[in-house]
Amino acid sequence: MQEKYLSRNFDIPNAHTLEVFEANGGYQAMRKAFKMDGETIIEEVKTSNLRGRGGAGFPCGIKWSFLPKESDLPKYLVINADEGEPGTFKDRYLMELDPHRHIEGCIIAAWALGIRYGYIFVRGELQHAIRRLEGAIKEAYAKGYLGENILGTGFDFDLYVHPGAGAYICGEETGLIEALEGKSGQPRMKPPFPAVVGAFQAPTIVNNVETISSIPWIIEKGGEWFASMGVEKNGGPKLYGVSGPVVRPGVYEAPSGVTVRELLEDYAGGMLPGHELKAFIPGGSSCAVMTPDKLDSEMGFETMREAGSSMGTACITFMDTDTCMVRLAARLAHFYHHESCGQCTPCREGSGWVAKVLDEIEAGRGRMEDLDLLLDMCGNIEGNTICALGDSIAIPVRSYVQVFREEFEQHIKEGCCSFPAWSKRRKGSSEAA
């Protein structure tokens, strides 16, 4: 186990308060950043190989460099804290247990980029996180870390928490911006990109919670140090969520590039007694499913792509041999159909059609030709929508059909599902749990 950085304060009582945070070195990176110019900070972030932690993995420093240096309009920082990807639960820990670290990262980013206002767009269901952030922001204002002329630097920066309404589509940056402006969370066509025309039609940087919470460590220890904590093109310590029938589910900090096997066996303690691994999703429900022979794949954006899936949010869901893949694919299809904003016909109509066909197969009323029909539908959805929500149903469903085709065929041949209901605990596992 490596030394903790992102999760260092998670086990410290009252680390969410300013007093305890500062007693453990908090806001020293901010003071160091105030002695650096913006270009130097941006170059340090580029050197760090920090990739976006929300799922897309775009290099943070490169994104920052897209923001215009001069603007007639105020520039905005928008934090994507709308953690709605099924199976993902890491950002809420940062907001609930270490909110000042995130605020410090926001201040450093705003200083480097000449940003005047910041909004933390938090998923509405995360009420505890919202309270913690608002309390920490209030403390930061009282200490002079937010507001006008911060620490006598002449730098002005205001930061606000904006609760969302629980729409998954607001995890997409332009859908989030639309919702922030008080409109329906429907993604915008790009270009123009938010760095040029974003919130309130002004230049805007949108970053994930974990991404910004990493910035103080980059400033404190340097970009090269951060890059050394990972693999090529993917630097830094990283938070990984682990869920499913494992001994110790939870959020763990490990270097970028750690293998799935290490996360399962060394961190999460392996599968629960009586449960055999059947498959896993490496980074949230929108990723292609993987089988146990891929356990030694490294958790990196390029390495996961080479292995046939994607790292996404790096929150892994493990599934045992009692998991029905048809039922799981149908559940995911219903979720994405429900969360579609409806702008694009392939997503709006295709997701519902996919869900209906999967329901028929799960109920034992499927036809063999439905399997090729599903693959055809996924091909017509993927890449043909304004945002990636269409891909989020097409990619996983295609993978379930291709990887577990025999299981789908079994449902059709036998006219039923032979797997136990999710509410039925596996025989003999109650004692183990």
N, C-alpha and C positions, 0 to 999 in steps of 0.2 A: 504494500500500500504506500502510495506517495504522500508527501507532505500536502496538507490541504491549503488551498488558497481561496477559491470561490466559495467553498463551504466552511471556511475556517471558523466563522462566527456562529455556525448553526447550533453548536452545542454549548455556547456560552450564554448563561442566563441574562436576559434583558439586553441582548446585543442589538435589539431593534431600537434602543434608546440612544440618543446622541452622546450621553455621558459615557456609557459602556463602549460604544463604537470608537470614540476618540481615545479612550483609555487603552484600546487595542490597536492604535495606530491609524485610526480613521481620519480622513481629510488631510493627511500629510501629502498624498499624491496630488491633491488639488492645489496645495500651496506650491509644490514643485512645478506643476503645470503652469501656474501663473508667472513663473520665471522663464518660461519657454514661449517662443512664438508659435503661431498656428501651423505654419508649414513644417516646423520641426516635429510637432506632435503628430501631424498627419503622416510624415515619413516614418516615424517610430511605429505607428499603427500598421503601416504597410509592411515594415520589416518584420513585425510580429506574426504575419500570416494569419491574423485573426479573420476567420470566415464567419458570416452571419449565422447565428445560432438558432434562427427560427425555422430552418428547414431548407431554404434555398442555397445557403452556403456561399453567397456572393462575398468577395473580399471586402472587408469593412473599410480599409484605407482607400481602396479604389473608389468605392461609393462616395466617401467623404470628398474625394478630389473632384467629383462631378458638380458639387455645389458651387454656384457662382461666387467669386470673391466679393464682387460689388453688386448691390441690389437696391433699387428704389423702394422695395417693399421689405418689411422685416422678414428675417429668415426663421424657420421653425424646425424644432427637433420633435419628432413624434415617436414615442416608444410603443412598439407592438407588444402589449401585455394581454392580448386577447387569446390566451392559451386554450384553444378549443379543439386541437387535434386529438381524436380518441387515442388513449394510451399515453398521453403526454402530460406530465405533471411536475416539471422541474422549475419553471419560472416562478411559480407561486411560492416555492421555498425561499427564493431570493427576495421576493417582495415581503414575505411575512417575517422572515428571520433576520434579514440583513438589508433593510430598506435604505439605510444611509449609504451603503456601498453603491447602490444603484444611483442614488441622488448624486453622489460624488462623481460617478461616471458621466451623468448627464451634464454636470457643471463643466467638467473637463472638455467634453465634446462641444458644448456651446461656446466655450472660450476659444477653442481651436478653430471653430468654423464661423465665428462672428454671429452666432444665433441669439436672438432676443427672447424668444418664447419657447417653452417646452410643454408637451402634453403627454402624459402617461395614460394610454388608452387601455383600461383594464376590463377584462371580461366581467360582466355584471354579477355573475354568480360568485365571484371571488371576493366576498364581502370582507373577510378578515384581512386579505391583502390590501384592499382599498383603505381600511381603517389604519393599518400599519403605515402605509405610504403617506396618508394625509397627516398622521401624527408626526412622522419623521420630517415631512416638509414644513410643518409648523415650527418644529424645533430648529430647522435649518434657517428659516426666516428670522427667528428670534436671535440666532447666533450671528446673523449677518452673512450667511453663506449663500443666501438667495435674496433677490430684490435688486435695489439700485446700489451702484458703487461698491461691489462686493469686496470686502477687505481692503478698501481704498484703492482698488485697481482701476476704477473708472468703468468697470465692466458691469452691465446690467443684464440680469437673467431672471425671468419668472417661470416657475414650474407649477403645473396643475395636474390633478388627477381627473380623468374623464371616464366614468363608468360606461361600458357598452351595454347593449341590450341582449347579449347572448347569441348573436348570429355568428355561425362558423365562418361565413364569407368575410367577416370583418377581420379575419386573420390575414387576408390579402391586403397589401399595403394601400392600394387605391380605394378598395371598398372600405377600409378603415378610415381613410381621409374623408370619404363621402359621409360616413356616419359621424365623424368628428364635427363636420360642418352642419350637422342636424338633418341630413338627408338619409334616404334609404341606403343601406350598405351594399351598393352595386358597384362592382369594379369599373374603372375607366379604361378606355382604349389607351394604349401606349404605343409610340410617343404621343404627347410629351411625357417625360418621366417626372416623378415627384421632385427630383433634385432641381428641376427647372420650373415646373408648374405643379405645386403640391397643395398643401393645406391653404385654403383661402386664396388660391391662385398664386401663391408665393413660393419661393424656393424652400424645399423641405427635405430633411433627411429622416428616413424611417429605419429604425433599428430595433432589434429584439432585446428583451430584458437582459438575457445572459450576455449578449454581445456587449452592451453598455456596461454591465457590471464587471466585465473583464478589463475595461479601460484603466481603472486605477492601478491594477497590477502591472500593466504595460508601462505606465508612466513611472511607477515606483522602481521596477526591476529592469526595465528596458525591453525593447522589441526583440532583440536577439535572444534574451532569456526566455521570453514567451514562446518564440518560435522553436526553441530547443525542447520545449515540453510537449512537442507533437511530432508530426511527420511532415514530409515535404508538401508544401502548399497548404498545410492545415496545422496551424500552431496552437499551442496553449493547453493548459488543463481544461477539462470539460466536464460538465455535469451529464450523467447518464441516468435515465429512469429505467427501472427493471420491475416488471409486473408479470403476473401469471402464477401458476402453481410452483413457486420457488420457495426456498426456506426463508430467505430474508428479502422480500420485495422492498423497494425504496429508491432513493436518489443517492447516487454515488459519484464522487469525483475521481477521475482518472485521466491520464494523458490522452490527447488525441492520438488515435492509432491503436488503442488497446483492442484486443480481440474480443469477439462475442463470447468465446469460451471462458476467457478470463473474467468477464463481467458476470457470467452465469455461475462459474464454479468458485472463483476466488472472492468475489464481492458478495454475490447473492446466495452463496452456500449450496448451489446446485438445485435440482428439482426436488420437490417434496418426496419423501418415501412413498412408494407405490405409484408414482407418476413417471411415465416415460416420455421424453421429449419427442414431439412429432414435427413441430415447425416453430418458426418465430418470425415476427415482423420487426425489422431493425430500427425503425425510426418513426413510428406512428402509423395509423391505419391506411394512409395513402401510399405506403411503400409496398413493393412486391414481396410476397411471402417467400421465405427461405427454409431450407430443410437442414437437418442436423449435420450433414456433410459439409456445410458452409460455416460451422461454428468457429473455425480458425480465421475467418475473414476479419480484417482490421476495420475498426470503426473510423473510416475516413471517407470523404466525399468521392474521391477517385476510386479507392479500393472497393467501396461498396457498389459503385457503378460497374466495375469490372466483375464483381461477383454476381451481378444480375439484379440488384435492387438499388436502394439509395439510403443514405444515412438519415436524411430528414432531420427530425428533432433529436435523434439519438436516444429516444426512449423505446426500449425493446419490450415487446410483449411475447412471452413464451407460451406455447400451447402444448398440451399433452395429447396422448393417443385417444382420449375420450372426446376430443374436440371434433365436431362435424364441420368440415370445411365448406360444405354447401350452405349450411345454416349461417356460418360466419360470413361468407360472401354475401348472402342475402341481407343479413343485418347491416353490413357496411353499405350496401347499395341503397337500402331504405334511409340510412342516415344521410348520405350524400344527396339523395333525391329530395329529402326534406329540407336540407340546407342550401340547395341551389337557389340563387337569386332570381332565376327565370329569364335573364336577359338573352341567353343563347339557346337556340332550339336544340342543338345536339345534347347539351347538358340537361335542359329542362325536360325534354321528352325522352331522351335516351336513358337517363338515370332511372326514371320510373319504369320504363320498359324492361331494363335489365333486372330491376327488383322483382317485377312480376314474373319473368321467366325463371328466376332463381327460386321464387316462392313455389312455382309449379313443380320444379325438380325436387325441392325439399319435401313437398307434400306427396311425392310419388306419382305425380301426373305429368312428368317431363317426357320429352321425346329425344332420341339420340341426336336428331338434327338441331336441337336447341343448343347443343354445345358449340357447334360451329357458328350458329346464329349469335351466341353471346360474344364470341371472338370477333365476329364481323361488326357487331354493335360497338364494341370497345374500340375497334379501329376507326370507326366513324366519329366517335366522340373525341378521342385523344387528339390534341393539337388543333382542334377546330372551335375553340371557345376563347372568349376574351381573357379569362384568367385560368388558373390551373385546377379549378375545382372539377372540371370535366375529366382531366387527367387523373384526378384523385380517385375517381371511381373506375375509370378504364384500366389503369395500370394494375391495381390489386386484383380486380375481378379476373382479368386476363391471366394473371399469375396463378390464381387458385384453380382455374379451369385447366391450365396447361400442366401445372405441377401435380395436381391431384385429380387428373382426369378419370382415373379408374374409380375413384370414390364417387364422382358425379355419375359415371356410368352405372355403378352399383345401385344408386338411388333409382335410376330409371328402370333397370332390369328387375329390381325387387319390388318396385312400386311403393317404397317406404324409406324412412330414415332408420338405420339400425343403431344409431348412436344415442346414448342417454341424454335426457333433457339437461339443460345447464343447471337447473335447480336440484338435480339429483347428484348427491355427493358419491364419488366413486367408492365402491365397497372396500372397506379396510383403511380408507384415507383419513377418517375422522380422528382415529387415535394418533396418526402421524402428525396431523395438523395441530 
